[in-house]
């Protein structure tokens, strides 16, 4: 069981020695294969890291020592212990930690003891005969490259396993380089596929190439044993496991929950954020996903602003990436900071809700909500847990905002907080709500004939048809046939509108199709490496179809009664984009003008004012009307998604409202 000196190259006093594997090396290769094949590479990585670090320490010590004409700078016995007994101790410890490894490590320990006996013999010889440096040696239990400047000065002795494990560790770092610092640094100068090729070439070059079958085995191990395929765009990252935080609250591990939930998007985005799941029903395994962005200003006492997307079933990640959030994704799936974001001044909390929306889910059919009270129940459970983890924000002013079908969600949760707060252990510092282009009172908002006609989208004959559909839908609502009214609504916009106008975008009548950029974020949030960052694992990113089905009997019901209670007690902002069709400003005013609250008459007689973001602006942002704590705004050059169409105006509007 000896290694064989393949070649000894001498140039001007420099010597390079290549050794090829002996029988012992083949045994270790088989054991490595068995270990990783049946026990997994992540645990084996502990061995790889230790082997690599100890090997480099040993080599570094040797280089310094020989430069000073000593055997070991740290002492010969330390070097001996580092080289042998440290491995022995490591094998024993990991064998105890991972019992499934115990057989493998018994083999490794036996091999170490076997080579130690020969090692002692060779060390005794080396004290009197330096020729062993250029001959066969039992110390080299596998292929290696040794570089000498003289028989006593070895500058490098890199064994096959050291190379193998170095490559493995580097590869593992690249795969799990969450900050992307190392990966991006490498990519500035060379592609990752090229790095992979260099790794493989180095591995083959350092001795394995000496025998063809060994080279083939090396490539097999590199490509299949460690499964280190090229790092290309098609590479599948391990998305990790979903992060469920409620268990940490129950066990009092609040700091651990905070630390685990931290999202690191550097270098693309430098500010911290937090994401994960909060369980809202243990029995049904219902979990809501959230992503929280503390204010970029660093002001911990700044208001907390919740954003709820509509749908029903639309992910709030749309609002995050396409509307008012601090990050955006471009066509190339690259992440960038947003130029204008509410996060500059406010803490933003995005929640995928109800369950079945975006990354939120339930394991039971009974977990899907069927009405706004159930929506509010789950949201309230989530929020009270949220403020236990991120407790420093619990006293901050709290606002709930949303758009579209969020016009139902937002009043539902605000009313729930209003009712629960007096006796709640965890009180939420509720200040108000803001709703953009929201569905709130379907009966009064179903008035699309005049809207389409005045926009010039239909003629008189088509107006008669739309008015007929309006009468049928309103009658269905009066009879509490809400599902029928919802079907009529769907037929009007899914079929009639597109067939009559040739337009497929009901959110902005100036557009034929929805902007392509609205969908750029989806490939990013569903990519494995980003799933890992935001702690969703391999869970499905839902399209909301099941949510729509569950709420089909709720969509056409009004929530205006709860809005009246809210506007009497808190600040309320209702705003509309003037280019919206599906929730046009005129249909919004239909319910606003009928709203019964304590200052209804004063509001109706209040003056509507021209609004500019800055007084020096030449462009008018829109119009504002206010009385007491009730605000209504009309936003020019904006459709259904106001913050997306007019981000500067939307930020100014929310800032005026919160600061009022």
N, C-alpha and C positions, 0 to 999 in steps of 0.2 A: 504494500500500500504506500507507494512513494509517488511524488510528483516527478515530472520529467522536464528537464531544462530543454526547452525547444530551441531557443536561440540566444546568443550572447553577442550583442553588437557593441563594438568598442570604437569610439571616435574621440581622439584627442583627450584620452583619459576618462571620458564619460562611458559608462557601461549601462546598457539596457538589457534586462533579463526577462524573458517571457517564460512562464510555466503553464502547463496544461493540467487539467483535472486528473486526480488519481481516483482510486476506487472509493475512498472516503467521500470525495466530492460528489460522486454519483449517488451515494447513499443519502447525502444531505439534500441533493436536488429532489430525490424521490420524497423525502420527508417534507420538504418545503411544499411540494405539490399536494401531498396528502393533507398537510396542515391547512393550506389556503382553500383547497377544494372543499373540504368538509367542515372547517371551522370558521371560515370567513376572513377576508383580508384586513378588516378593520382591527381585529384583535392581533393579528399577526403583525400589523404595523408597529405595535409596541416593540416587538423584537427588532424590526427593521430600524426604527429610530434609535434604539439603544445600541444596536450593533454599529450603526453609522457614527453616532456621537463618540462612543468609546474608541472606535477605530481611528477617528480623526484626532482624539486626544492623545492616543498612543503614538500616532505618526508625528504629531506636532512635538511631543516630548522627545521623540527620537531624533528629529531634525535639529532641535536646539542642543540636545545632548552631544550629538556627533560633531556639531560645529564647534563644541568646546572640548572635543576629544574625550568625552565621557560616555559611559554606556547608557545612562539615563539621568536626565536632569532632575527627575523626581525620585530617583532611586531605582535600582534594578528590581527590587522586590515589589515596589509599587507598580512598576511597569508589568511585572509578571502577574500580579493580582488583577490589575486592570484588564489585562489581556485574557485571563482565564477565569479566575474566581468570580469576577464581576458578572460574567456571563452565567456562571453556575448559579449565583444568587438570583440573578434575574429569571432564569428558567424556573427555579424553585418557586419564586414569588408569583410569577404569572401562572404557573401550574396550579398553585393554590387558589388564585383569584378566579381562574377559568378552568373548572374541573374537566370540561370537555377537552382541554389541552393536555391533560396530565400524561397520557400515553406518549404523545409527541415529545413532551419535554423530558420524559424519562429516557427516550432515545437520544435526545440532544445531550443530556447530562452524561450518558454513557460514552458518547462520542468525544465529549470534551475531556473526560477522564482518560480515555484511550490516547488521545493526541497529547495530553499533558505528560504522559509517561515518555513518549518519544521526544517531546519538547525538552524535558529535563536532560535527556541523553545528549541532544543536539547542543544545548547550552553548555554542557560540560566540555564538549568537543571544541566549541567556538572560543573558549577561553585560551586555547593553545594553538588552534589551527583556524586561521581566517579564510582558508580556501573554501570553506563550506558556503561562503556567500555566493559563489558562482557555480555551485554544484547542486545536485538534488537535495532537498530538505523536507523533513517531515513537518516542519512548521507550516509550509505552504500546503494546506489541506485542500486547496482548490486553485484554480487558475489565478495568475497574478501578473502584475507588471512591477519590476523593481528597477530603479534608476540609481546608479552609483557614480560618484566622481572619483572615488578611490575605494579600495576594499573596506576601509573603515568609515566611509562617509556615504551612507545611503540617504538620498534625498526624498525618495518616494517608494513606498511599497503598497500598492493598491490591489487588494484581493478582489476576486470576482464578486463575492457576497457584498463587499463594501460598495462596489459599483452598483450591483443589483439593488441594494437597499437604498443607496443614495438616490438612484433613479426613481424608486418607488416613493420615497418620501417627497421628492420634488414634485412628482406627478400628483401625489395626494394633496399637496399644498395648492397646486394649480387648480385642481378640481374643487377644492373647498376654500378657495381664495375669495371669501365673501366681500372683502373690501375691494377686490380686483386690483389692488396696488401692484402686486407682483406680476399678475397676468398682463395688465396694461403696460407695465414697464417693458416687459419682454416684447409685447406686440408692437411697441414703438420701433423696434429694430429688426424684429424677425417674427415670422408667423409661428403660431404654436405647433402647427404641423411640422414645420422645420425643426423646432425644438425636439419634438418627438423622434424625428428621423435621426437627429444628432445623438440623442440618448441611445437609440438602438445601435447606431454605428459604433459608439464608444463601447457599448457592452460587448459587441461582437469583436471589436478590435483588440480588446484587452485580454487576449488569450484564447477566447472561445473559437476564434476563427482558425486556430491551429488544426483542429480536426473538424471536418465537414459536419459530421453527425452532431458534434457538440454545438456548433453554430446553429444548426437547425433547432436543437433542443432549447438553446437560449432564446431564439426568436419565439418559439412556442410558449415558453414560460412568460416572456415579456408581453406577448399579445393576448394570450388566452388565460394563463394562470392568474395574472394580475388584472386581466381584462383592461389593459391600457391601450385602447384604440386611439387613433389620432384625435387631437383636440380640434375638431372642425366645428362648423356651425351646426352640424347635425348631431354633435355629441350630446348624449343624454345624461344630464347631471342627476345626482341623487336628490330628490326634492325634500328629503328629510321627513320628519313626522309632524303632524299638526300639533300646535301648542294649545293645550287646554288649561286655562288659568284658574278656573274655579276651585280645583283641588288644592291649589296653593293657598287660596284664601281660607279654605276650610281648615288647613293645617297650620295657619298662621305664618306661612312663608311668603310674606308680602314682598320683601326685598328680592327674593329669588324670582318671584313672578315678574317683577319689574325688569330685572336683569335679563331674564330669558326672553321677554317680549320685545326687547330693544331691536330695532331694525337698523342695519348699517348699509347705507347706499353709497358710501364713499368709493371712488372720488367723484361720482356723478352728482351727489347731493350731500352736502356736509352737515346739515342739521340732523339732530336725532329724531327718531319717531318710534312708535311702539305698536305692535299688532299681535293679534292672537284671537282665541275663542273664549267666550264666556258661556257657560252652560245655563240655559234658562228653564230647562225641564230635564231632570235627571232620568226620570222614568222613561220618557220618550226619546231621550238622548238628543234633545234639541239644543243647538249651539249657534250663537250669533258671532259673526266675524266682525272685528273692528280694526281700524287703523287710525292712530292718534298722532297728531303733529303739534307739539308744544309751539307756542308763538316764537317766531324767529327773532323777535325783539328781546327775548330772554326775560320778559316780564311775567313772572309766575302768577301774579294776581290779575292778569288780563282775562277778559271774558272767555268762557268756553262756548264755542259755537258748534252745534251738532248739524250735520248735513244728512238729509234723508232723500234718496232718489225716489222717483215715482214708479210708474209701470201700469199696474202693480207687477212687481217682480224685477224691476230694474236695479242693477247694482249701484251702490253709492260710489263705487270706484270710478264710475263715469264722471261724476262731479269732481272727484279728486283729480283725475288726469285731464279732463276736457273742459272743466269750468273754472272753479275758483281755487283749486288745490295748489300746493307748492311745487309739484313736479308734473312733467308732461313727457310724452313719448313721441318721437318723430317717426317718419316713414321707414327709417332704417332700424327701428326698434331700439333706438338709443334713448336713454333717460337724460332729461335736462331739467334744470330749475325753471319754474314758470316766471315770466317777466312780471306779471301782476297776480298777486294771490292775497286772499283774506288772511292767510297765515302770517303776513308781515306784522300784523298787530294782534291777531286773535289765535287762541288755541283751537285747532280744528279736529273734530272727531267724526270720522266717516264710519257708518254702520251699514252692513249688508243685512237688511231686514225686510219683511219677516223671513223666517227660516224657509229655505228653498230659493232664496235670492242670492245671486253671486256665490260667494264662498260659504254662506251660512247654510246649515243643513239640519235635518232631523232624520232619525232612523225609523220613525213610525209615521204611518199615514195620519194618525191622530194628532201629530205634531204640527200639521199645516193649519194656519189660521183661517177662520171663515168670516171674521168681522173685526171692526176696529178696536173693540174692547180687548180681544185676544192679542191684537197687534200691540196695544198699549201695555198689556200684562207682561209680555215677553221683553219689550223694550225697557220697561221699568226695572225688571229683574236684572237686566244687563247693566243698566246705568248705575244702580246701587252697588253692584259688584265692581264696576269700573272705578268708582270713587273710593272704594276700599283699597284698591291697588295704587291708584294715582291720587292719593289722599290730599296732596298739597293743592290740588285744583278744586277740591270739594266746596270751598268757600267762595270760589270765583263766581262772578255773575254768569248765569247760564241761559243760553238762547238755543232754541230749536229752529232750524231752517230746512227748507226743502222746496221742491217744485213738482208740478204736474200732479200725479196721484199722491205726491207728498202732501198735497192739500188736504188729504184725509188723514195721513199718518201723523203729521205735525200737530194738529189740534188734539188728536187722540192721546198722544203721549203727554202733551202739555197739560191737558185736562186731568190725566191720571196723576201727574206730579202734584197738581194743584189740590187734588182730593187727598192724596196720601201724605203730603208734607206735614200737616199739623201733628200727626201721631207717629211719623216715621223716625226710626233710629238714625238713619242717614238722610239728612235733609238736603235737598238740592236747592241751590240759591237761584230759583227760577225768576227770570226777569222779563221774558217775552218770547215771541215767535215771529218768523218772517216766512212768507210763502210767495213763490214766484209762479205765475201762470198755473194756478192751482185749481184742481177739481174739488169743490167744497159743497156746492148745492146743485146737484145735477138737474133737478126739475127746472130751476130758474136759469141755469146756464145752458140748457138745451134750446138754443135759439140761433141755429147756424144759417138759416135762410138769409136773413138780412146781412150777416157777416160776409158770406160768400158773394152775395149779390153786390154789396157795396165795394168789395175788393175787385169787382169785375171778373170774378171767376166763373160765374154762371149767368144765364139769361133769365127772362121772366118765366119761361116754361119750366126750366130746371128749378127755379125758385119755388114754384108750386109743388114740385115733387118733394123738395127739402122741407117745406112747411107741412106737408102731409106726414112725413116721417116724424117731424117734431110733435105733431098732435098725437100720433100713435104712441110715441115714446113717453110723452107726459101722461097720457092716459094709463099706460102700463105702470108707471111709477105711482100714480094715484091708487091703482088697484094692488099695489105692492108686488107687482110682477116684475121684480128687479132684473131677473135674468133675461127676460124678454126685452126689456128696455136696453140692456147691455148689448144684446144681439143686434138690435136696431142701430145702436151707436156704431158697432163694428161694421155693419153693412154700409153705413153712410160713408165712413172714412176709408175702409179697406177696399171698397169696390166703387161706389158712386164718385167719390172725390177724384180718384186717380183716373177713372174712365172719362169723366167729364172735363177735367182740366188738363190731363196729360202730365200732371205733377205727382210725384211720389213722396214729396216731403210735406206733411201736414203741419210742420212746426214753423215754417217760414215760407210765405207764399211767393217770395222772390226766388226760391230755389226749386229746381226740378228734382234733385236728389239730395239726400243728407250729405253733409261734408264727409269726405273720406277720412279726414283726420279724427273724426269722432270714434273711429274703431281702432286707431293705432295702439291704444293701451292694452287691448285684449291679448294679443300675442305675447306682450311683455309680462302681464300678470299670470299668464298660464305657462310660461317657460319654466322648466324645472329649476334652473338656478335661481330664479326670482321667487318661485314657490318656497324655496328653502329660506330665502331672506325674510319673507313676510309670514312664515310659520304656518302655511296651509297644507304642507305635504302634498300628497297626490289626490286630495279631495277634488271633487268635481266643481267646476265653475259653472253654476246653473244659469240657464237662460230665463228662468222665472215662469216658465209655462205652468208648472204645478201650482205656483202661487196665484196666478190668474184664475186657474180653475177653482181654487179654494175660495177666492174672494169674488167670484162671478155674481153672487147674489148680494154683494155688499157695495159694488162699484156705484150703482145708481141711487144709493141711499145718501141722505144729507147728513152733514155733520155741523150744520150751521148753528144749532143750539149750543154746542160746546164752544164754538167760536164766540158766541155772544157772552158767555161766562168769562172767557179768557180776556176779551177786549175790555171788559169791565174791571179787570184786576191786574192786567199786565200790558206791556207795550206790544203792539201788533203792527206789522208791516205787510201790506199786500201790494205786490208789484206785477206789472205785465209788460211783455214785449209787444210793441205795436204791430209787428209783422206776423204774429202768431195767428193761426187759424183755429186749431183744435181747442185752445182756451183763449179766445180773443178778448181784448180789453173790454169790449162792450158786454160780453156775456159775464165777465167778472163783475162789472158794475151792476148787472141785473140783481145779483144777490147782495152786494155791498149796500146798495141804496135801500134794500128791504130789511137790512139787518137791524134787529131791535136791541139796542143797548142804551145805556143811560145818557149818552150824549149824541144820540142819532140825529136829532134836529140841528144841533150846532155843527155837526160834521157836514151835513148836507148843504148848509149855507156858508161853509168855509170857502175861502178863496183858493182856487187852483193856481199855482205859481210856476213860472218858467224856471227850469233847473239846469244849471251848468256846473260841471265839476269844479271849475275855477271861474271866478267872475270875469277873468280876462279871456276866457275861451271864446272863440268865434262860433263854435258849434254848440248847439243846444243838446244836452244829454236827454232831457225829457221834461216831465211835469210832475209836480208834487202837490199833494193836498193833505192837510193835517189838522186834526183837532185833538187836543189833550195828548193821549198816548196812542192814538190811532193814525196810521200813516197809509196813504195810497200813492203809488207811483206809476207813471207811464214812461216806458223807456223807448226812445227812438232808435231806429236802425237795429232792432233786436227782435228775434223771434221767441219761440217757446223757451229756449235755453239762454236766458239773458246773460248770465255770467260768461258764457262761451262767446256770444256775439259781441258783447260790449263789456269786457272785463274791467276797464278803468271806471266806467260809469257804475257798474255793479258794486265794485269795491267802495266807491264813494257813497253809494246809496246805503249799503249795509253799515258803513262807518258812521254816517249821519244818524242812522236809526239807533245803533247801539250807544252812541255818544250822547244822544238827546236826553 
